[in-house]
Amino acid sequence: MQEYFQIIADGYYGYWNYLKNEILYPSWHNYFYWLVGLSILVWSLELIFPWRKRATAFRKDFWLDAFYMFFNFFLFSLIVYNSLSNVFVELFKDFLGLFGIQNMVAITLESWPIWAQFLVMLIVADFIQWNIHRLLHRSAWLWEFHKVHHSVEEMGFAAHLRYHWMETIVYKSIQYIPLAMIGFGLDDFFLLHIFTIAVGHLNHANIKLTYGPLKYILNNPVMHTWHHAKTLPKGSYGVNYGITLSLWDYLFGTAYIPNSGKDEPLGFEKIEEFPTTFWGQITYPWTKGRAK
């Protein structure tokens, strides 16, 4: 038991030092400044080439979404996630050890060219995320958490990272085993993460991009607008579930783009009753019954 308490303590200490170094010592391998830089770049594109002309520089909930960006990307890990996830990983390894399993890696890709590793990581991780995203819509319980992301009523780059912290736990937990079975390099994970952040920012931005023929491979702002549309096709739990890739939606019949969606109302039924503050939104899944 003392070992696990030490993991928690080391997790807090280690992540605090990591975050401090990220902020104080900019580098090319730095999540904090890549997030800031990509945000400024995509925000600038919104201001120069706005799709919805009526949108303002500081759209509705701009600052709320900006806080969500840094909370979900850094503060949540500092407050609790990093330390507890380290404990659960260690517990899982100890559990496997009971059966004599010391290493989960089933496929090693280190000898592959970097571009091949990146492509495999992108495809595998995105397919897993696509299925998890569908689950967030299909499960009534998980949908209450996912509503936070769908409470966006005006698209903008920062809406990308407005989501409930429970989604981090759901995504990371389900992804852990399949990704742990593939031997990836940490440098390649960094590259993949930066790429997916850039695409995610663009998908939520107030700019019109479709990528031409590549729209059947890459998710884009027009396609993702319909994912956030308030009115869904009859009998559907959702459409356009793609995170980075649109490929899965076209392959499995969940792609839906009846028109550009430029002026399509966003959100969900009775969105006017949904909390508008950070605290109200993250406590909503547990307080909504009492509110009624």
Secondary structure, DSSP 4 states (H G I P E B T S, - for coil): -HHHHHHHHHHHHHHHHHHHHHHHS--TT-HHHHHHHHHHHHHHHHHHS-SSTT--TT-TTHHHHHHHHHIIIIIHIIIIIHHHHHHHHHHHHHHHHTTT------EE-TTS-HHHHHHHHHHHHHHHHHHHHHHHHH-HHHHHHHHHHHT--S--GGGGG---HHHHHHHHHHHHHHHHTEE--HHHHHHHHHHHHHHHHHHHSSS----GGGGGTB--HHHHHHHSBSSPPTT-S-S---SSBSHHHHHHT----SS--TT--BS-TTGGGS--SHHHHHHHHHHHHHH-
